[in-house]
Amino acid sequence: MNKPETYNTLHEIRLRKELLLSEIRRDNQQMNLLWKELFRKPEQKKKGFTVASLMSTGAGLADGFMLAWKLYRKFKK
């Protein structure tokens, strides 16, 4: 356990108070930065067509077409 500091003058107390206040403010700024970083929206990638998005869209269209074709053939009768 730390030994409590002793102060002999009011000036020493004021200096200690200013030191603690500056440390608290610095910690507060750091916590604010971390808090904002925690809830920051991720950077969005460029919009447009990429190979992966084209393949995903193409697969979805093919799947939808096959479902429609199967349903058409089933209820055609």
C-alpha positions as protocol buffer text, in pm:
chain_id: "A"
residue {
  index: 1
  type: MET
  ca { x: 0 y: 0 z: 0 }
}
residue {
  index: 2
  type: ASN
  ca { x: 125 y: 346 z: -85 }
}
residue {
  index: 3
  type: LYS
  ca { x: 217 y: 580 z: 192 }
}
residue {
  index: 4
  type: PRO
  ca { x: -10 y: 887 z: 185 }
}
residue {
  index: 5
  type: GLU
  ca { x: 165 y: 1201 z: 73 }
}
residue {
  index: 6
  type: THR
  ca { x: 207 y: 1479 z: 323 }
}
residue {
  index: 7
  type: TYR
  ca { x: 176 y: 1842 z: 231 }
}
residue {
  index: 8
  type: ASN
  ca { x: 328 y: 2124 z: 427 }
}
residue {
  index: 9
  type: THR
  ca { x: 188 y: 2427 z: 249 }
}
residue {
  index: 10
  type: LEU
  ca { x: -119 y: 2535 z: 57 }
}
residue {
  index: 11
  type: HIS
  ca { x: 102 y: 2586 z: -245 }
}
residue {
  index: 12
  type: GLU
  ca { x: 197 y: 2215 z: -247 }
}
residue {
  index: 13
  type: ILE
  ca { x: -170 y: 2123 z: -225 }
}
residue {
  index: 14
  type: ARG
  ca { x: -256 y: 2352 z: -518 }
}
residue {
  index: 15
  type: LEU
  ca { x: 27 y: 2207 z: -728 }
}
residue {
  index: 16
  type: ARG
  ca { x: -91 y: 1853 z: -654 }
}
residue {
  index: 17
  type: LYS
  ca { x: -448 y: 1951 z: -736 }
}
residue {
  index: 18
  type: GLU
  ca { x: -341 y: 2101 z: -1071 }
}
residue {
  index: 19
  type: LEU
  ca { x: -138 y: 1790 z: -1151 }
}
residue {
  index: 20
  type: LEU
  ca { x: -429 y: 1560 z: -1073 }
}
residue {
  index: 21
  type: LEU
  ca { x: -669 y: 1779 z: -1269 }
}
residue {
  index: 22
  type: SER
  ca { x: -445 y: 1771 z: -1577 }
}
residue {
  index: 23
  type: GLU
  ca { x: -417 y: 1390 z: -1549 }
}
residue {
  index: 24
  type: ILE
  ca { x: -795 y: 1358 z: -1520 }
}
residue {
  index: 25
  type: ARG
  ca { x: -847 y: 1579 z: -1826 }
}
residue {
  index: 26
  type: ARG
  ca { x: -591 y: 1381 z: -2028 }
}
residue {
  index: 27
  type: ASP
  ca { x: -758 y: 1053 z: -1929 }
}
residue {
  index: 28
  type: ASN
  ca { x: -1098 y: 1199 z: -2013 }
}
residue {
  index: 29
  type: GLN
  ca { x: -980 y: 1296 z: -2361 }
}
residue {
  index: 30
  type: GLN
  ca { x: -836 y: 949 z: -2415 }
}
residue {
  index: 31
  type: MET
  ca { x: -1162 y: 785 z: -2300 }
}
residue {
  index: 32
  type: ASN
  ca { x: -1361 y: 1010 z: -2534 }
}
residue {
  index: 33
  type: LEU
  ca { x: -1141 y: 909 z: -2827 }
}
residue {
  index: 34
  type: LEU
  ca { x: -1180 y: 540 z: -2742 }
}
residue {
  index: 35
  type: TRP
  ca { x: -1558 y: 579 z: -2699 }
}
residue {
  index: 36
  type: LYS
  ca { x: -1594 y: 750 z: -3037 }
}
residue {
  index: 37
  type: GLU
  ca { x: -1376 y: 483 z: -3199 }
}
residue {
  index: 38
  type: LEU
  ca { x: -1595 y: 211 z: -3047 }
}
residue {
  index: 39
  type: PHE
  ca { x: -1912 y: 344 z: -3211 }
}
residue {
  index: 40
  type: ARG
  ca { x: -1760 y: 477 z: -3534 }
}
residue {
  index: 41
  type: LYS
  ca { x: -1921 y: 346 z: -3849 }
}
residue {
  index: 42
  type: PRO
  ca { x: -1685 y: 130 z: -4050 }
}
residue {
  index: 43
  type: GLU
  ca { x: -1552 y: 282 z: -4367 }
}
residue {
  index: 44
  type: GLN
  ca { x: -1763 y: 185 z: -4660 }
}
residue {
  index: 45
  type: LYS
  ca { x: -1598 y: 32 z: -4957 }
}
residue {
  index: 46
  type: LYS
  ca { x: -1635 y: 183 z: -5297 }
}
residue {
  index: 47
  type: LYS
  ca { x: -1972 y: 144 z: -5454 }
}
residue {
  index: 48
  type: GLY
  ca { x: -2001 y: -11 z: -5794 }
}
residue {
  index: 49
  type: PHE
  ca { x: -1966 y: -345 z: -5954 }
}
residue {
  index: 50
  type: THR
  ca { x: -1696 y: -580 z: -5838 }
}
residue {
  index: 51
  type: VAL
  ca { x: -1639 y: -936 z: -5945 }
}
residue {
  index: 52
  type: ALA
  ca { x: -1779 y: -1069 z: -5618 }
}
residue {
  index: 53
  type: SER
  ca { x: -2093 y: -856 z: -5637 }
}
residue {
  index: 54
  type: LEU
  ca { x: -2151 y: -954 z: -6000 }
}
residue {
  index: 55
  type: MET
  ca { x: -2115 y: -1324 z: -5916 }
}
residue {
  index: 56
  type: SER
  ca { x: -2347 y: -1291 z: -5617 }
}
residue {
  index: 57
  type: THR
  ca { x: -2608 y: -1107 z: -5822 }
}
residue {
  index: 58
  type: GLY
  ca { x: -2575 y: -1357 z: -6104 }
}
residue {
  index: 59
  type: ALA
  ca { x: -2615 y: -1653 z: -5869 }
}
residue {
  index: 60
  type: GLY
  ca { x: -2924 y: -1491 z: -5713 }
}
residue {
  index: 61
  type: LEU
  ca { x: -3079 y: -1430 z: -6054 }
}
residue {
  index: 62
  type: ALA
  ca { x: -3005 y: -1787 z: -6167 }
}
residue {
  index: 63
  type: ASP
  ca { x: -3154 y: -1926 z: -5845 }
}
residue {
  index: 64
  type: GLY
  ca { x: -3466 y: -1712 z: -5884 }
}
residue {
  index: 65
  type: PHE
  ca { x: -3506 y: -1816 z: -6247 }
}
residue {
  index: 66
  type: MET
  ca { x: -3476 y: -2185 z: -6157 }
}
residue {
  index: 67
  type: LEU
  ca { x: -3735 y: -2148 z: -5879 }
}
residue {
  index: 68
  type: ALA
  ca { x: -3974 y: -1970 z: -6114 }
}
residue {
  index: 69
  type: TRP
  ca { x: -3925 y: -2238 z: -6380 }
}
residue {
  index: 70
  type: LYS
  ca { x: -3991 y: -2521 z: -6132 }
}
residue {
  index: 71
  type: LEU
  ca { x: -4303 y: -2349 z: -5998 }
}
residue {
  index: 72
  type: TYR
  ca { x: -4424 y: -2287 z: -6355 }
}
residue {
  index: 73
  type: ARG
  ca { x: -4379 y: -2650 z: -6449 }
}
residue {
  index: 74
  type: LYS
  ca { x: -4546 y: -2770 z: -6129 }
}
residue {
  index: 75
  type: PHE
  ca { x: -4859 y: -2555 z: -6163 }
}
residue {
  index: 76
  type: LYS
  ca { x: -4878 y: -2565 z: -6543 }
}
residue {
  index: 77
  type: LYS
  ca { x: -5103 y: -2870 z: -6530 }
}
